[in-house]
Amino acid sequence: MNILACPICKGDLELTVTEEDDEIIAGTLHCQKCDEYYPIEDGIPNMLPPDLR
């Protein structure tokens, strides 16, 4: 988490986990600076800007 940043504004991301096993399976990363959400599905965060998803 320390190396991840919002690709739009470079702000810090807040992790919300909705499903986890030994690792995070599903959840979201939220940038409070620009209020953008990035989904985590099957353990992979989708860090593409919204217009490219």
SEDOKE-438116 format. One record per residue: residue in three letters; chain; x, y, z of N, C-alpha, C in turn. Coordinates in Angstrom, 3 decimals, m for minus. Layout:
N
<nudo "ALA", "A", <X, Y, Z>, <X, Y, Z>, <X, Y, Z>>
...
//
This chain:
53
<nudo "MET", "A", <0.824, m1.206, 0.000>, <0.000, 0.000, 0.000>, <0.859, 1.258, 0.000>>
<nudo "ASN", "A", <2.041, 1.194, 0.543>, <2.876, 2.393, 0.630>, <3.349, 2.879, m0.730>>
<nudo "ILE", "A", <3.425, 1.984, m1.714>, <3.927, 2.403, m3.020>, <2.799, 2.750, m3.996>>
<nudo "LEU", "A", <1.545, 2.445, m3.647>, <0.422, 2.761, m4.540>, <m0.025, 4.202, m4.360>>
<nudo "ALA", "A", <m0.330, 4.850, m5.480>, <m0.853, 6.216, m5.459>, <m1.915, 6.338, m6.544>>
<nudo "CYS", "A", <m2.791, 7.292, m6.387>, <m3.837, 7.544, m7.378>, <m3.181, 7.921, m8.709>>
<nudo "PRO", "A", <m3.550, 7.243, m9.810>, <m2.946, 7.568, m11.105>, <m3.400, 8.926, m11.653>>
<nudo "ILE", "A", <m4.464, 9.470, m11.113>, <m4.967, 10.752, m11.608>, <m4.273, 11.922, m10.913>>
<nudo "CYS", "A", <m4.272, 11.913, m9.564>, <m3.760, 13.072, m8.823>, <m2.553, 12.746, m7.942>>
<nudo "LYS", "A", <m2.152, 11.481, m7.916>, <m1.019, 11.009, m7.097>, <m1.292, 11.065, m5.596>>
<nudo "GLY", "A", <m2.566, 11.143, m5.209>, <m2.940, 11.172, m3.801>, <m2.838, 9.797, m3.155>>
<nudo "ASP", "A", <m2.864, 9.766, m1.833>, <m2.838, 8.511, m1.079>, <m4.150, 7.763, m1.257>>
<nudo "LEU", "A", <m4.066, 6.425, m1.198>, <m5.238, 5.577, m1.371>, <m5.606, 4.905, m0.058>>
<nudo "GLU", "A", <m6.914, 4.803, 0.176>, <m7.450, 4.134, 1.365>, <m8.043, 2.804, 0.927>>
<nudo "LEU", "A", <m7.632, 1.726, 1.588>, <m8.064, 0.379, 1.251>, <m9.310, m0.011, 2.029>>
<nudo "THR", "A", <m10.306, m0.562, 1.310>, <m11.480, m1.175, 1.920>, <m11.551, m2.600, 1.396>>
<nudo "VAL", "A", <m11.516, m3.568, 2.306>, <m11.529, m4.983, 1.928>, <m12.938, m5.539, 2.122>>
<nudo "THR", "A", <m13.475, m6.189, 1.071>, <m14.792, m6.818, 1.168>, <m14.702, m8.333, 1.195>>
<nudo "GLU", "A", <m13.589, m8.890, 0.693>, <m13.373, m10.340, 0.732>, <m11.880, m10.602, 0.847>>
<nudo "GLU", "A", <m11.535, m11.475, 1.814>, <m10.119, m11.789, 1.968>, <m9.942, m13.217, 2.439>>
<nudo "ASP", "A", <m8.849, m13.798, 1.999>, <m8.452, m15.138, 2.422>, <m7.090, m14.931, 3.077>>
<nudo "ASP", "A", <m6.044, m15.502, 2.558>, <m4.702, m15.167, 3.032>, <m4.248, m13.842, 2.434>>
<nudo "GLU", "A", <m4.924, m13.405, 1.407>, <m4.646, m12.123, 0.756>, <m5.964, m11.447, 0.413>>
<nudo "ILE", "A", <m5.895, m10.223, m0.037>, <m7.106, m9.474, m0.402>, <m7.636, m10.012, m1.728>>
<nudo "ILE", "A", <m8.897, m10.405, m1.735>, <m9.545, m10.944, m2.935>, <m10.379, m9.864, m3.623>>
<nudo "ALA", "A", <m11.137, m9.090, m2.841>, <m12.010, m8.065, m3.415>, <m12.078, m6.868, m2.475>>
<nudo "GLY", "A", <m12.314, m5.709, m3.062>, <m12.443, m4.480, m2.289>, <m12.287, m3.269, m3.184>>
<nudo "THR", "A", <m11.932, m2.167, m2.582>, <m11.725, m0.933, m3.339>, <m10.556, m0.147, m2.760>>
<nudo "LEU", "A", <m9.985, 0.666, m3.619>, <m9.013, 1.661, m3.212>, <m9.660, 3.011, m3.488>>
<nudo "HIS", "A", <m9.646, 3.905, m2.501>, <m10.323, 5.191, m2.630>, <m9.322, 6.321, m2.442>>
<nudo "CYS", "A", <m9.318, 7.254, m3.372>, <m8.499, 8.450, m3.255>, <m9.375, 9.552, m2.675>>
<nudo "GLN", "A", <m9.031, 10.012, m1.481>, <m9.825, 11.071, m0.856>, <m9.555, 12.430, m1.489>>
<nudo "LYS", "A", <m8.400, 12.566, m2.119>, <m8.039, 13.851, m2.729>, <m8.932, 14.172, m3.938>>
<nudo "CYS", "A", <m9.115, 13.189, m4.841>, <m9.946, 13.440, m6.034>, <m11.247, 12.640, m6.013>>
<nudo "ASP", "A", <m11.507, 11.883, m4.921>, <m12.738, 11.119, m4.709>, <m12.990, 10.067, m5.791>>
<nudo "GLU", "A", <m11.922, 9.425, m6.273>, <m12.055, 8.362, m7.267>, <m11.896, 7.009, m6.573>>
<nudo "TYR", "A", <m12.631, 5.998, m7.054>, <m12.569, 4.643, m6.526>, <m11.973, 3.715, m7.574>>
<nudo "TYR", "A", <m11.135, 2.783, m7.106>, <m10.525, 1.775, m7.967>, <m10.877, 0.405, m7.414>>
<nudo "PRO", "A", <m11.518, m0.448, m8.226>, <m11.943, m1.761, m7.725>, <m10.782, m2.750, m7.625>>
<nudo "ILE", "A", <m10.902, m3.673, m6.682>, <m9.993, m4.808, m6.582>, <m10.845, m6.043, m6.821>>
<nudo "GLU", "A", <m10.511, m6.803, m7.865>, <m11.256, m8.008, m8.218>, <m10.280, m9.150, m8.427>>
<nudo "ASP", "A", <m10.566, m10.298, m7.836>, <m9.697, m11.477, m7.925>, <m8.267, m11.163, m7.485>>
<nudo "GLY", "A", <m8.130, m10.270, m6.511>, <m6.827, m9.925, m5.967>, <m6.035, m8.921, m6.773>>
<nudo "ILE", "A", <m6.620, m8.389, m7.847>, <m5.912, m7.463, m8.732>, <m6.584, m6.095, m8.711>>
<nudo "PRO", "A", <m5.860, m5.039, m8.303>, <m6.446, m3.699, m8.348>, <m6.462, m3.162, m9.783>>
<nudo "ASN", "A", <m7.582, m2.590, m10.171>, <m7.710, m1.969, m11.492>, <m7.399, m0.483, m11.322>>
<nudo "MET", "A", <m6.164, m0.108, m11.620>, <m5.706, 1.257, m11.387>, <m5.826, 2.150, m12.626>>
<nudo "LEU", "A", <m6.565, 1.691, m13.614>, <m6.773, 2.525, m14.798>, <m7.706, 3.668, m14.467>>
<nudo "PRO", "A", <m7.473, 4.845, m15.042>, <m8.422, 5.940, m14.871>, <m9.812, 5.517, m15.362>>
<nudo "PRO", "A", <m10.873, 6.097, m14.804>, <m12.246, 5.668, m15.137>, <m12.568, 5.651, m16.623>>
<nudo "ASP", "A", <m12.058, 6.582, m17.395>, <m12.385, 6.628, m18.817>, <m11.681, 5.528, m19.621>>
<nudo "LEU", "A", <m10.724, 4.815, m19.019>, <m10.012, 3.735, m19.719>, <m10.399, 2.350, m19.240>>
<nudo "ARG", "A", <m11.297, 2.263, m18.260>, <m11.694, 0.946, m17.729>, <m12.630, 0.235, m18.664>>
//
